[in-house]
């Protein structure tokens, strides 16, 4: 069984892939993403499990805070603000 952090990261990937976005993409989970600059002609969305903290929520309850990083990458063809703005959407 996958760790809680991996389950959360996979759930983020699934939710992103099920959503409707301004540009098409397929989100993927990676531990240490390394991509060539040439590979970024298309929009790439990467979810990276970052960390988990466990705090006492009560006598018998722990609170698990999972952190994931989401990278939105695409090689820009210009330095135009409009092109960057579409990625921000």
GROMACS elastic network, one bead per residue, 0.5 to 0.9 nm:
[ bonds ]
;  ai    aj funct       b0    kb
    2     5     6  0.80611   500
    2     6     6  0.60110   500
    2     7     6  0.62848   500
    3     6     6  0.52914   500
    3     7     6  0.62515   500
    3     8     6  0.87167   500
    4     8     6  0.61733   500
    4     9     6  0.86280   500
    4    52     6  0.86212   500
    4    64     6  0.86737   500
    4    66     6  0.80202   500
    5     8     6  0.51540   500
    5     9     6  0.62018   500
    5    10     6  0.85951   500
    5    49     6  0.64099   500
    5    50     6  0.81577   500
    5    51     6  0.71523   500
    5    52     6  0.66224   500
    5    65     6  0.89047   500
    5    66     6  0.58989   500
    5    67     6  0.77144   500
    5    68     6  0.82838   500
    6     9     6  0.50121   500
    6    10     6  0.60147   500
    6    11     6  0.84450   500
    6    29     6  0.89500   500
    6    49     6  0.65321   500
    7    10     6  0.51302   500
    7    11     6  0.61068   500
    7    12     6  0.86773   500
    8    12     6  0.62419   500
    8    13     6  0.87012   500
    8    49     6  0.82386   500
    8    66     6  0.72480   500
    8    67     6  0.87305   500
    8    68     6  0.82940   500
    9    12     6  0.50881   500
    9    13     6  0.63290   500
    9    14     6  0.87062   500
    9    29     6  0.70180   500
    9    47     6  0.66032   500
    9    48     6  0.70407   500
    9    49     6  0.58219   500
    9    66     6  0.86417   500
    9    67     6  0.85072   500
    9    68     6  0.64901   500
   10    13     6  0.50152   500
   10    14     6  0.61691   500
   10    15     6  0.86275   500
   10    28     6  0.84219   500
   10    29     6  0.68865   500
   10    47     6  0.83018   500
   11    14     6  0.50057   500
   11    15     6  0.60957   500
   11    16     6  0.85148   500
   12    15     6  0.51597   500
   12    16     6  0.60994   500
   12    17     6  0.85375   500
   12    27     6  0.88779   500
   12    47     6  0.75950   500
   12    68     6  0.86842   500
   13    16     6  0.52035   500
   13    17     6  0.61045   500
   13    18     6  0.85778   500
   13    26     6  0.84750   500
   13    27     6  0.55940   500
   13    28     6  0.61737   500
   13    29     6  0.68147   500
   13    46     6  0.83148   500
   13    47     6  0.67060   500
   14    17     6  0.51571   500
   14    18     6  0.61122   500
   14    19     6  0.86713   500
   14    27     6  0.79381   500
   14    28     6  0.89068   500
   15    18     6  0.51045   500
   15    19     6  0.62143   500
   16    19     6  0.52269   500
   16    20     6  0.81883   500
   16    21     6  0.86966   500
   16    26     6  0.80457   500
   16    27     6  0.66184   500
   17    20     6  0.80938   500
   17    25     6  0.75840   500
   17    26     6  0.58587   500
   17    27     6  0.60347   500
   17    28     6  0.88715   500
   20    23     6  0.84760   500
   20    24     6  0.82676   500
   21    24     6  0.65379   500
   21    25     6  0.83766   500
   21    89     6  0.80435   500
   22    86     6  0.74538   500
   22    87     6  0.84366   500
   22    89     6  0.68376   500
   23    43     6  0.78632   500
   23    86     6  0.81069   500
   23    87     6  0.80871   500
   23    89     6  0.88595   500
   24    43     6  0.75840   500
   25    42     6  0.82603   500
   25    43     6  0.60738   500
   25    44     6  0.64421   500
   25    45     6  0.69146   500
   26    43     6  0.85827   500
   26    44     6  0.72265   500
   26    45     6  0.67652   500
   26    46     6  0.87532   500
   27    44     6  0.70324   500
   27    46     6  0.56174   500
   27    47     6  0.70211   500
   28    44     6  0.85198   500
   28    45     6  0.66379   500
   28    46     6  0.51666   500
   28    47     6  0.60705   500
   28    48     6  0.86914   500
   29    33     6  0.87458   500
   29    45     6  0.88101   500
   29    46     6  0.57770   500
   29    48     6  0.58301   500
   29    49     6  0.78479   500
   30    33     6  0.55907   500
   30    46     6  0.66995   500
   30    47     6  0.63237   500
   30    48     6  0.54056   500
   30    49     6  0.77445   500
   31    47     6  0.83768   500
   31    48     6  0.55906   500
   31    49     6  0.66326   500
   31    50     6  0.84799   500
   32    48     6  0.74652   500
   33    46     6  0.77582   500
   33    48     6  0.79160   500
   35    38     6  0.82137   500
   35    39     6  0.64571   500
   35    40     6  0.77813   500
   36    39     6  0.53196   500
   36    40     6  0.72836   500
   37    40     6  0.55698   500
   37    41     6  0.80295   500
   37    74     6  0.89166   500
   37    75     6  0.73621   500
   38    41     6  0.64098   500
   38    75     6  0.80881   500
   39    42     6  0.73036   500
   39    44     6  0.88546   500
   39    74     6  0.86826   500
   39    75     6  0.85495   500
   40    43     6  0.65533   500
   40    44     6  0.67453   500
   40    73     6  0.65980   500
   40    75     6  0.52182   500
   40    76     6  0.89156   500
   41    44     6  0.86543   500
   41    73     6  0.89373   500
   41    74     6  0.58495   500
   41    75     6  0.52802   500
   41    76     6  0.80264   500
   41    77     6  0.89865   500
   42    73     6  0.82565   500
   42    74     6  0.59054   500
   42    75     6  0.74808   500
   43    72     6  0.72300   500
   43    73     6  0.58648   500
   43    75     6  0.80182   500
   43    87     6  0.86468   500
   44    71     6  0.77971   500
   44    72     6  0.58977   500
   44    73     6  0.50910   500
   44    74     6  0.62813   500
   45    70     6  0.69174   500
   45    71     6  0.55330   500
   45    73     6  0.63461   500
   45    74     6  0.89186   500
   46    69     6  0.80277   500
   46    70     6  0.56559   500
   46    71     6  0.50846   500
   46    72     6  0.67515   500
   46    73     6  0.82679   500
   47    68     6  0.66015   500
   47    69     6  0.57587   500
   47    71     6  0.65292   500
   48    67     6  0.87963   500
   48    68     6  0.54912   500
   48    69     6  0.51037   500
   48    70     6  0.64239   500
   48    71     6  0.81142   500
   49    52     6  0.87677   500
   49    66     6  0.81197   500
   49    67     6  0.64988   500
   49    69     6  0.65503   500
   49    70     6  0.89857   500
   50    66     6  0.77158   500
   50    67     6  0.52572   500
   50    69     6  0.63512   500
   51    65     6  0.83090   500
   51    66     6  0.59715   500
   51    67     6  0.51495   500
   51    68     6  0.70283   500
   52    64     6  0.66787   500
   52    65     6  0.55080   500
   52    67     6  0.60385   500
   53    63     6  0.80743   500
   53    64     6  0.58149   500
   53    65     6  0.52499   500
   53    66     6  0.66857   500
   53    67     6  0.85105   500
   54    57     6  0.89416   500
   54    62     6  0.63628   500
   54    63     6  0.55709   500
   54    65     6  0.64366   500
   54    66     6  0.88285   500
   55    61     6  0.88275   500
   55    62     6  0.56036   500
   55    63     6  0.51483   500
   55    64     6  0.66405   500
   55    65     6  0.81848   500
   56    59     6  0.73963   500
   56    60     6  0.81345   500
   56    61     6  0.63507   500
   56    63     6  0.60565   500
   56    64     6  0.89054   500
   57    60     6  0.76737   500
   57    61     6  0.50976   500
   57    63     6  0.53608   500
   58    62     6  0.67887   500
   58    63     6  0.87383   500
   59    62     6  0.83239   500
   72    87     6  0.74943   500
   72    88     6  0.86807   500
   73    87     6  0.83645   500
   74    87     6  0.82580   500
   76    79     6  0.69483   500
   76    80     6  0.86650   500
   76    83     6  0.73743   500
   76    84     6  0.77255   500
   77    80     6  0.84730   500
   77    83     6  0.82410   500
   78    81     6  0.86414   500
   78    83     6  0.74250   500
   78    84     6  0.89641   500
   79    82     6  0.87049   500
   79    83     6  0.75565   500
   79    84     6  0.77069   500
   80    83     6  0.55472   500
   80    84     6  0.67198   500
   80    85     6  0.87423   500
   81    84     6  0.51015   500
   81    85     6  0.59070   500
   81    86     6  0.87243   500
   82    86     6  0.63702   500
   82    87     6  0.89348   500
   83    86     6  0.54473   500
   83    87     6  0.69336   500
   84    87     6  0.53092   500
   84    88     6  0.64804   500
   84    89     6  0.89797   500
   85    89     6  0.63910   500
   86    89     6  0.51668   500
